[in-house]
Amino acid sequence: MVKIVEVTKEEGWYTGLGLLTPSDEVQRDFVADLIRADFRFLLPQDPEAIVLDLGCGLGTLTQVFAAQSRLVMAVDLTWERLRFAQLRLEQEGFHNVIFIHADITRFRLKPGCLSLALLNGVLEWLPLSCSGGPNQIQAAVLARVREWLAPHGWILIGIENRYARSQLKGQRDPHSGLRGTAILPRSLANGVVRAAARWWPQGMKQRMGRQREGYRTWTHSLPVYSRMLEQAGFRAVQAYIPIHSYNVPHTILPVASEPALCWYLGDWWSGHSLRRRLIHTQGKIARLLVWVWSRTAEDFFFIGRAG
Ligand SMILES: C[S@@+](CC[C@H](N)C(=O)[O-])C[C@H]1O[C@@H](n2cnc3c(N)ncnc32)[C@H](O)[C@@H]1O
């Protein structure tokens, strides 16, 4: 990342990103793709908005919101990512962004000063930056964000589902690099992570990073996320399923709309005549299929109003 920042300074951010190797988790086109912020169409559009982009990473969402808001505050713990985002936004000609190098779990703002807070791919990582129960750390940050928002303000969360089909099928947990850690009871996941840190090859140990002390990157199920937001004081909480993922949301389906989910599944299952026919009946079995499918979606977006 240090080299990318150097090249970005000299030759521009898009060239800088060319140094990402094919094995890097994030690729140039992915970082450049502004479709990643399409969840904005779920939220009120306000050119006077003051937006907080928590865990702004390489600045993709920051760039989109800088173009449609009065001010964006972009916060990240990783200095090189923040510096890259700053250079990117400067090179794109934006002067309405403040970059803040800070740990979200220790960050403070004046109550009621924000119109919108974004936590896209961030909430699950927060328990790695401090000690204490992952649930408590995530809940405390949500409650604080709620205080910083004006009564008409909104929060947006993009995050993985603990019980995603990929996890149930035994694919690697993207947060630990191990299989099963998301869905196992937390105490067992702790044991798996500690054992892996002790016995597995060096490469795997490095990938696990700070996680090796125990499993801390907690994701949750759809009802648990909704409850966490409500307990933090958010109202009108709504859940959405992004297809293919919250990072590349080509289609965004409201969980509360059965017809929308049936429409999508009917289309998606067009090659499976039995499933398609069942969905089109809109009867009890169709409802059960929709329920299971939505509860095992890969990712969710959540929005909630502060007041
Ligand atoms: C998966 S990236 C998401 C980046 C961005 N939100 C996006 O959607 O493109 C998570 C980001 O959160 C940042 N992060 C993780 N823990 C943090 C903390 N405690 N305080 C501030 N930033 C943090 C990381 O440095 C990283 O840039």
Ligand as a Chemical Component Dictionary entry (heavy atoms), coordinates in Angstrom:
data_LIG
# 
_chem_comp.id                   LIG 
_chem_comp.type                 NON-POLYMER 
_chem_comp.pdbx_formal_charge   0 
_chem_comp.three_letter_code    LIG 
# 
loop_
_chem_comp_atom.comp_id 
_chem_comp_atom.atom_id 
_chem_comp_atom.alt_atom_id 
_chem_comp_atom.type_symbol 
_chem_comp_atom.charge 
_chem_comp_atom.model_Cartn_x 
_chem_comp_atom.model_Cartn_y 
_chem_comp_atom.model_Cartn_z 
_chem_comp_atom.pdbx_ordinal 
LIG C1  C1  C 0  -13.676 -3.666 4.232  1  
LIG S1  S1  S 1  -13.013 -2.053 4.340  2  
LIG C2  C2  C 0  -14.427 -1.092 3.814  3  
LIG C3  C3  C 0  -14.000 0.208  3.189  4  
LIG C4  C4  C 0  -15.143 1.107  2.708  5  
LIG N1  N1  N 0  -16.139 1.363  3.697  6  
LIG C5  C5  C 0  -15.767 0.561  1.444  7  
LIG O1  O1  O 0  -16.902 0.067  1.518  8  
LIG O2  O2  O -1 -15.105 0.605  0.399  9  
LIG C6  C6  C 0  -12.972 -1.749 6.102  10 
LIG C7  C7  C 0  -12.235 -0.470 6.470  11 
LIG O3  O3  O 0  -12.484 -0.201 7.862  12 
LIG C8  C8  C 0  -11.281 0.274  8.438  13 
LIG N2  N2  N 0  -11.351 0.026  9.883  14 
LIG C9  C9  C 0  -11.423 -1.171 10.520 15 
LIG N3  N3  N 0  -11.465 -0.993 11.850 16 
LIG C10 C10 C 0  -11.455 0.351  12.065 17 
LIG C11 C11 C 0  -11.487 1.165  13.226 18 
LIG N4  N4  N 0  -11.545 0.634  14.443 19 
LIG N5  N5  N 0  -11.457 2.499  13.073 20 
LIG C12 C12 C 0  -11.400 3.066  11.829 21 
LIG N6  N6  N 0  -11.350 2.349  10.694 22 
LIG C13 C13 C 0  -11.379 1.006  10.807 23 
LIG C14 C14 C 0  -10.179 -0.494 7.727  24 
LIG O4  O4  O 0  -8.945  0.173  7.815  25 
LIG C15 C15 C 0  -10.717 -0.571 6.303  26 
LIG O5  O5  O 0  -10.259 0.481  5.513  27 
# 
loop_
_chem_comp_bond.comp_id 
_chem_comp_bond.atom_id_1 
_chem_comp_bond.atom_id_2 
_chem_comp_bond.value_order 
_chem_comp_bond.pdbx_ordinal 
LIG C1  S1  SING 1  
LIG S1  C2  SING 2  
LIG S1  C6  SING 3  
LIG C2  C3  SING 4  
LIG C3  C4  SING 5  
LIG C4  N1  SING 6  
LIG C4  C5  SING 7  
LIG C5  O1  DOUB 8  
LIG C5  O2  SING 9  
LIG C6  C7  SING 10 
LIG C7  O3  SING 11 
LIG C7  C15 SING 12 
LIG O3  C8  SING 13 
LIG C8  N2  SING 14 
LIG C8  C14 SING 15 
LIG N2  C9  SING 16 
LIG N2  C13 SING 17 
LIG C9  N3  DOUB 18 
LIG N3  C10 SING 19 
LIG C10 C11 SING 20 
LIG C10 C13 DOUB 21 
LIG C11 N4  SING 22 
LIG C11 N5  DOUB 23 
LIG N5  C12 SING 24 
LIG C12 N6  DOUB 25 
LIG N6  C13 SING 26 
LIG C14 O4  SING 27 
LIG C14 C15 SING 28 
LIG C15 O5  SING 29 
# 
